[in-house]
Amino acid sequence: NALSAARAIAAEQERFLENAHQFLVMLARVPQIRNTSKKACSKFFAGLLEPIYADLGIADREGNLLCSALPAGKSLVMAKGPHYTRAVETHEYSVGTIRIDPSTGKTLADLAFPLTESPGGAARGVVVAALDLSWVTRITAQNHLYAGATFTLVDSFGTVLLRYPRSPGWEGKPIFNVVPTKGMESQDV
């Protein structure tokens, strides 16, 4: 049952990521985005924010944030990073790192799609988004977990990225404690 629930949650999260892909493709074609008028772009993005997206924005060719849905200084999108670099280099949708935003406590996935002059042309910027995985996981876990069950997402280093239901103190911590034992340097427990 636990494996079935985990697979269902993973499939739902994959669906959200694919929908985000289509959304960023559409945004890259919108005139308010393509013209990069900071005021029009920010206003347009602010009207599109919904629970799935913590923030939306545009970064220029150098990775400088040109506009975002949230006010200056409060943006949650990462204009630079692996998602940005891959989008510029491959001209494709890119999912970057999963991170915990310290100001909100939300677990975010960084997404990017290139802005090009024409199909196959050089990227002149990137549409970036911060997908709120905390919200996505809550919605999917509510539909697939049994009462009393928990869901924990960890990175490749064993660091907890999010936990549902939310348990204060878990995010950003290793899932395993390292405990020194007599005769051994350390042991994962």
C-alpha positions as CSV (number, residue, x, y, z in Angstrom):
1,N,0.0,0.0,0.0
2,A,2.8,2.4,0.9
3,L,4.5,1.7,-2.5
4,S,1.3,2.3,-4.4
5,A,0.7,5.6,-2.6
6,A,4.3,6.7,-3.3
7,R,3.9,5.8,-6.9
8,A,0.6,7.7,-7.2
9,I,2.1,10.8,-5.5
10,A,5.1,10.7,-7.8
11,A,2.8,10.3,-10.9
12,E,0.8,13.3,-9.8
13,Q,3.9,15.4,-9.2
14,E,5.1,14.4,-12.7
15,R,1.8,15.6,-14.1
16,F,2.2,18.9,-12.4
17,L,5.7,19.3,-13.8
18,E,4.4,18.5,-17.3
19,N,1.6,21.0,-16.9
20,A,4.2,23.6,-15.8
21,H,6.2,22.8,-19.0
22,Q,3.2,23.6,-21.2
23,F,2.4,26.7,-19.1
24,L,6.0,28.1,-19.6
25,V,5.9,27.4,-23.3
26,M,2.7,29.4,-23.5
27,L,4.1,32.2,-21.4
28,A,7.2,32.4,-23.7
29,R,4.8,33.4,-26.5
30,V,2.8,36.1,-24.8
31,P,3.5,39.7,-26.0
32,Q,3.8,41.2,-22.5
33,I,6.5,38.6,-21.8
34,R,8.3,38.8,-25.2
35,N,8.5,42.6,-25.1
36,T,10.0,42.5,-21.6
37,S,8.3,45.7,-20.4
38,K,9.1,45.3,-16.7
39,K,5.8,46.9,-15.5
40,A,3.6,45.0,-18.0
41,C,5.5,41.8,-17.4
42,S,5.2,42.0,-13.6
43,K,1.5,42.9,-13.7
44,F,0.8,40.1,-16.1
45,F,2.7,37.5,-13.9
46,A,1.0,38.8,-10.7
47,G,-2.4,38.1,-12.3
48,L,-1.3,34.5,-13.0
49,L,0.0,33.5,-9.6
50,E,-2.0,30.6,-8.1
51,P,-1.1,28.1,-5.4
52,I,1.0,25.9,-7.6
53,Y,3.4,28.7,-8.5
54,A,5.1,30.6,-5.7
55,D,6.5,33.1,-8.3
56,L,7.0,33.6,-12.0
57,G,9.6,35.8,-13.8
58,I,11.8,36.6,-16.7
59,A,15.6,36.5,-16.7
60,D,17.8,38.1,-19.3
61,R,20.6,36.3,-21.2
62,E,23.0,36.9,-18.3
63,G,20.6,35.6,-15.7
64,N,19.5,38.9,-14.3
65,L,15.9,39.0,-13.2
66,L,14.0,41.5,-15.3
67,C,10.5,41.1,-13.8
68,S,8.6,38.8,-11.5
69,A,5.1,38.4,-10.1
70,L,6.2,39.3,-6.6
71,P,7.5,42.8,-5.8
72,A,11.2,43.6,-6.2
73,G,13.3,42.1,-3.4
74,K,10.7,39.5,-2.6
75,S,10.9,37.3,-5.7
76,L,11.1,33.6,-5.1
77,V,12.3,32.6,-8.6
78,M,16.0,31.7,-9.1
79,A,17.1,33.5,-12.2
80,K,20.4,31.7,-12.3
81,G,21.1,28.0,-11.7
82,P,21.2,24.7,-13.5
83,H,17.7,25.0,-14.8
84,Y,18.5,28.4,-16.4
85,T,21.8,27.1,-17.9
86,R,20.2,24.0,-19.4
87,A,17.3,26.0,-20.8
88,V,19.7,28.4,-22.6
89,E,22.0,25.7,-23.8
90,T,19.4,23.2,-24.9
91,H,16.5,25.5,-25.9
92,E,14.3,23.1,-23.9
93,Y,12.2,23.1,-20.7
94,S,14.4,22.5,-17.7
95,V,13.7,21.4,-14.1
96,G,16.4,22.6,-11.7
97,T,17.0,22.0,-8.1
98,I,14.5,21.5,-5.3
99,R,15.1,23.9,-2.5
100,I,13.6,25.2,0.7
101,D,12.9,29.0,0.7
102,P,14.0,30.2,4.2
103,S,11.6,33.2,4.1
104,T,8.5,31.2,3.5
105,G,9.4,27.7,4.5
106,K,8.1,26.4,1.1
107,T,9.8,23.7,-0.8
108,L,10.2,25.0,-4.4
109,A,11.3,23.5,-7.7
110,D,13.0,25.8,-10.1
111,L,11.8,25.6,-13.7
112,A,12.9,27.4,-16.9
113,F,12.0,27.7,-20.6
114,P,14.0,29.8,-23.1
115,L,12.7,33.0,-24.8
116,T,13.9,32.9,-28.4
117,E,13.4,35.2,-31.3
118,S,12.3,32.3,-33.5
119,P,12.1,28.6,-33.1
120,G,15.6,27.3,-32.9
121,G,17.0,30.8,-32.5
122,A,19.4,32.0,-29.8
123,A,17.9,32.4,-26.4
124,R,17.5,36.1,-25.4
125,G,16.2,35.3,-22.0
126,V,14.4,32.7,-19.9
127,V,10.9,32.3,-18.4
128,V,11.5,31.1,-14.8
129,A,9.1,29.7,-12.3
130,A,9.2,28.6,-8.7
131,L,6.8,25.6,-8.4
132,D,5.4,25.2,-4.9
133,L,6.1,21.5,-4.2
134,S,4.8,22.0,-0.6
135,W,1.3,22.8,-2.1
136,V,1.6,20.1,-4.8
137,T,2.5,17.4,-2.3
138,R,-0.2,18.4,0.1
139,I,-2.8,18.2,-2.6
140,T,-1.5,14.8,-4.0
141,A,-0.9,13.3,-0.5
142,Q,-4.4,14.1,0.7
143,N,-5.7,12.1,-2.2
144,H,-3.4,9.1,-1.9
145,L,-2.2,8.7,1.7
146,Y,-4.1,6.7,4.3
147,A,-5.1,8.5,7.5
148,G,-2.1,8.8,9.8
149,A,0.5,8.1,7.1
150,T,3.3,10.5,6.3
151,F,5.1,11.4,3.0
152,T,8.7,12.6,3.1
153,L,10.7,13.9,0.1
154,V,14.5,13.7,0.5
155,D,17.3,14.7,-1.8
156,S,20.2,12.4,-2.9
157,F,22.1,13.4,0.3
158,G,19.3,12.3,2.6
159,T,18.2,15.9,3.4
160,V,14.5,16.2,4.0
161,L,13.0,18.6,1.4
162,L,9.4,18.4,2.6
163,R,7.2,16.3,4.8
164,Y,3.4,15.8,4.7
165,P,1.8,16.4,7.0
166,R,4.1,19.2,7.8
167,S,6.2,18.5,10.9
168,P,8.2,21.5,12.2
169,G,11.9,20.9,12.3
170,W,12.2,18.2,9.6
171,E,12.8,20.4,6.5
172,G,16.5,20.9,5.7
173,K,17.6,18.2,8.2
174,P,19.2,14.8,7.4
175,I,16.8,11.9,7.5
176,F,19.4,9.8,9.3
177,N,21.1,10.8,12.5
178,V,24.8,10.1,12.7
179,V,25.5,8.6,16.1
180,P,29.0,7.8,17.3
181,T,29.3,4.3,18.7
182,K,32.1,2.6,20.7
183,G,34.7,1.1,18.5
184,M,33.3,2.8,15.3
185,E,33.7,6.3,14.0
186,S,30.0,6.7,13.2
187,Q,27.0,4.8,12.2
188,D,23.8,5.8,10.3
189,V,20.7,4.9,12.3
